[in-house]
Amino acid sequence: MTMGEKGARVVGPANMRVVADGLRFPEGPVALGDGSVLVVEVAAGVVTRIAPDGTTSVLAEAGQGPNGAAVGPDGGLYVCNNGGVFDWHDRYGLTFPGEPPPDSWEGGSLQRVDLGTGEVTTILTAVDDTPLRAPNDLVFDADGGLWFTDFGSRRRETADRTAVYYCEADGSGACEVVGPLDSPNGVGLSPDGRVLYVATTYLGTLLSWDVTGPGQVGGTGLIGPNGATIVGQPGGGAMLDSLAVDGEGWVCVGTLGLVPGITSWAPDGGAVEYMAFPDPLTTNICFAPDGATAFVTLSGTGQLVAVDWPRPGGQLPFNA
């Protein structure tokens, strides 16, 4: 089994174990200091807490389509909600998101979930009078600013071209950072916060920009949108989903398709690793506070699995 990305090194997965199963398209894993992991169940419209022993409980009823999650500077859980942009199909023992969006879909939002009570508050539905379409993934910088992607919707004849946005944790100061983009999905920052990474799904491309200030980026790429650098493309029809950056700055991206897994690019783009997982919808990854464990969502089969990561795991600024 080989990847389309030339020179990719195949590794692991090492010591893979199932943490929880029976989930309805889990994404957005968030590993907490108490050993529990939060996931969104996109097809069920809930945020679920998975205890260290694998038992699950619903933390919050987010509704519609919670898609990505991150702990913010105030200790709340912030959620990108796609508004229910997908319908769902079960076949071959897997759950797949379907298109076009159902008639009930009217756009998405950013939400905040109180980790103590499960109370859900909507904090943003539009940027500069442009309604959010289907927010997908988010990351906080060290100062508490929030970067997030809007994946958009696709129909037979048309597809949204959307953007990456930035705002404060309360939704104020929201602005478009880069756009238009085709299916921006995973978003992350380098460990020093100086590089923004975005994975685009249908183009199967990992892009980067230099962060020049809060909600500001720059770049000198001649081909990538808005001066982006093209970090990598797995090829072979592979599509990219959400991402996390590990402790050594490797960008680790959920990779969908016939050769599913986590594709990881070194920060200088000079080396590529590929870790296979047994689910064509291997969507998300996050790292435990212990720095040695990665959690991966196998969304089609409804599982959260853990593996031993080959480098130190990345640590986000506000995880409890």
N, C-alpha and C positions, 0 to 999 in steps of 0.2 A: 504494500500500500504506500503510495507516494503522494505528496502534495504538489499542486501546481507551482507554488512558490519555489523557484530554483534554489537548491542548496538547503532546503529545510531539513533540520535534524529531528528525527522521530524519537520522542522520549515517553516513558511511563505509559499510563498513569501508575503511580506507585501507591500500593496499599489502598486501593479504592474500596470504600465501604458506603453502603446505603444508610443515610441518616434518617430519611423519611420518604414514604411513598404515598400513593393515593391522592396526590395533589392535583388540582385542576390548572394545568399549565403554569407551573411556578416560574417566577422571574424575580429580579431585583433583590438578591440575597444580601442581608446585612448581618454580619456577625457581631454580637455584643459581648461585653466583658464578662457577663455571667455564664457564658458558654452556650447561650441560646442563639438561634438564628431566626431572623425575620425574613419571610418571603411574601411577595404578593402572589395571589392566585388569580391570574388575569381572567380566566374563563369563569371563575366563581365570584369575582368582584369583591374579594376580601383580602385583608392583611392577616397572615397567619404567623404565630409564634411556634417555633419548634424547639422543645426543651432538649437539654443534653442527652436525655435518654430516648429521644426520638418521638415522644408524644407531642401531639399538635393541638393547638387551641386557637380560635379566631380572636385576634386582637381588635379588629375594626372591620366594619362593613363600609368599604370605600365606595361600592357601587360601580356600575358600568365596567371600566377596564383598567384597574390599577396596573401599571406597567413597569415602573422603576421606583427605587426608594433609596433614601439616604438620611442619616441622622444630621440634624442641623445644629447651629450654635446654641439654640435654646433647649436642646435635648429632645425636641420633637422629631417625629419621623416625617419626612417630606416625600410626597408621592407624585409622580407623573401619572395622570389618569388619561387614557386615550379616548375616554368617552364612550367606550363600547364600539370601537371602529371595526372590530372583527365579529363575524359569526364563527361557529365552532363545528368541526366535523370529526367524528371518531371513526377511524378506519385502520385496518391492519394492526390493531392494538395500540394505536397512537392517536393523540389529539392534535389536530391541525387548525390554525387560524385560517378563516376564509375571507375572500373578497368577492364582490364589493361590499361596502359597509351596509349593515341593516338599516331599514327605514327609520328606526328609533334613534340612530346616531345623529347628534347635532353639534359635535365638537367636544374638545377635551378641556382639561384644567390642571392646575397645580393644587395639591391638597396638603394639609398638615394633620397628622394623627398624634394625639396625646398618648404617649406610651403608658401612662398610668391608667387612664380612663377609657381609651379607645375612641374618644370624641374626634370626629372628622370635621375640619374646617376648610372651605375652599378659599384659596388666597389669590388666585389669578386665573382669568379666563380669556384675556386678550392682551396684546402688546400694541400700543399706539393705535388703538381702534381696530387692529387686525385680530379676529378671533383665533384662538389656538385651535389647531386641527386635531392632532393626536399626539400630545406630549409623550415622550418615550423613556428617556433616561436623564439622569442629573448627577451633578457632583458639586460639592461645596469647596471653595478655596479656603485657605487658612484664615482669612479675614471674615468669613461668613457669607461671602457672595455666592450666588447659586447660578451655575451654568446648566442649561438644559436643552435637549433636542426636541424638535417636533417632527415626528415621522411622516405625518400626513396620511392621506387615504388614496387608494387606487381603485379606479373603475376600468371597465373594458376599454373605453375610449380615451380616458384622461387620467392623469396622476398629478397630485399636488407637488409643487416645488416649495419647500419650506425652508427652515433656518435653524441656527443655533442662537439661543437667547441668553440673556443675563439679567438677574434682578437681585434685590436684597431678599432676605429670608421672609419678610412680610409681604413680598410681591411688589414693593415700591421700586421705582427707578428701572422698571423693565424696559429692555431695549433689544433690538436685533443686533447680533454681533457679526455673523456671516450668513450670507444667503444670496441667491437661492441655491438650495442643495436638493439633491434627489435622495430621499429616504435616509436622512441622518438618524442614526440609532445610538450606539454606545458613545459615551463621552467620558473623558477622564483628564487628569492633570499629571504632569511629571511630579516626582517627589518634591522638587523645589518650587513647584507652581509656575514655572516659567514657560511650559509648553502645554498647549491644549491639543488633545487627540479626539478625533471623531471618526467612527466607523460608519460607512454607508452600506446599507444592506444590499440593494439590487445591483449596484456597481461593484460590490465586493472589494471596496477600497478603504484603506486606513489612511487618514489625512492628519496633518499637524500644522499648527500655527504657533508663532512666538506670542506669548502673552506680554503685552506692553503696558497694561494697566487694568484696573477693575472693569471687566466687560469690554476690553479692547485687545485686539490681536493684530499682528502684522506678519507678512511673509513675502518672499521673493520668488516663490515657485512660478514657473511660466505656464504650467499646464493645469495645476490644481486650482479649484475655485477660490477666489479672493486671496490669491497668492499662496495657497496651501502647498506644503510639501507632501508628495505622495510617498508615504512610508512603506507601504506594501500592498500587494494584491495576491491572494492565494492562487487564483486562477482555477481552472478546471470546473467552472460553474459554481464555485463556492460563494456563499453569501455570508455577510458579517452581521453580528448582532451586538450585544452589549459587551463592555470591556471593563477591566480593572488594570491598574498599574502596580507592579510588584515593588518590593523594597529596593531592587537594583535598577528600577526604571524600565524594565521590560513591559511592553504593552501587550496584555493578554486578552484575546478577543474570542468570544463565542463564534464558532464557525459552523454554518448550516450547509446541508447538502449530502452528496454521496459519500463524502469523507468527513464526517462531523467530528468536532472536537474543540480544543482551544489552540489557536495559533498565536504564538508570542514572538514579537519583534524586539530585538535589542534596541536600546535608546538611540544608537547611532544608525539603526537600520541595517547594520552589517551582518547580522546573524538572525536566523529564524528557527524557531522550534515548533514542533507540532505534537500535541498530545491527543490521542484518539479516545473518544467516548462512544458508548453503544446506543446512541440516540441521534437521529438526523436533525433534531431540534435541540442541540446543545447551545443554550442561549446566553447564560450569565456566569460570572465568576466573582467571588469576593474572598478576602483573606481573614483568617481568625486572628484575634489579638496576640496569640502565641507566636505569630510570625512563621509558623511551620506548616500550617494546614490551609488548603484552599477548599472552598465550597463551590460546587458547580451545579447549576440547575439543568436537569435533563427534562425539558418541558414536555416533549411528546409523550414520554412514559410517566410523567408526573412524579419525578423523583428529585430529591436533593441528595447529592453524594459528596463525600469528602475524600481528598487525596493528600498525600504528602507532597508539598511543593518543592521543586529543586533549588529554589533560592528563597531568601527571606521574603515573607509576604508584605505587601504594601499596607500602610496604616493610614486611615483617614482621620482628619483632624478632630471630629466631634463624636466618634463612636463611643457609647457609654461602656 
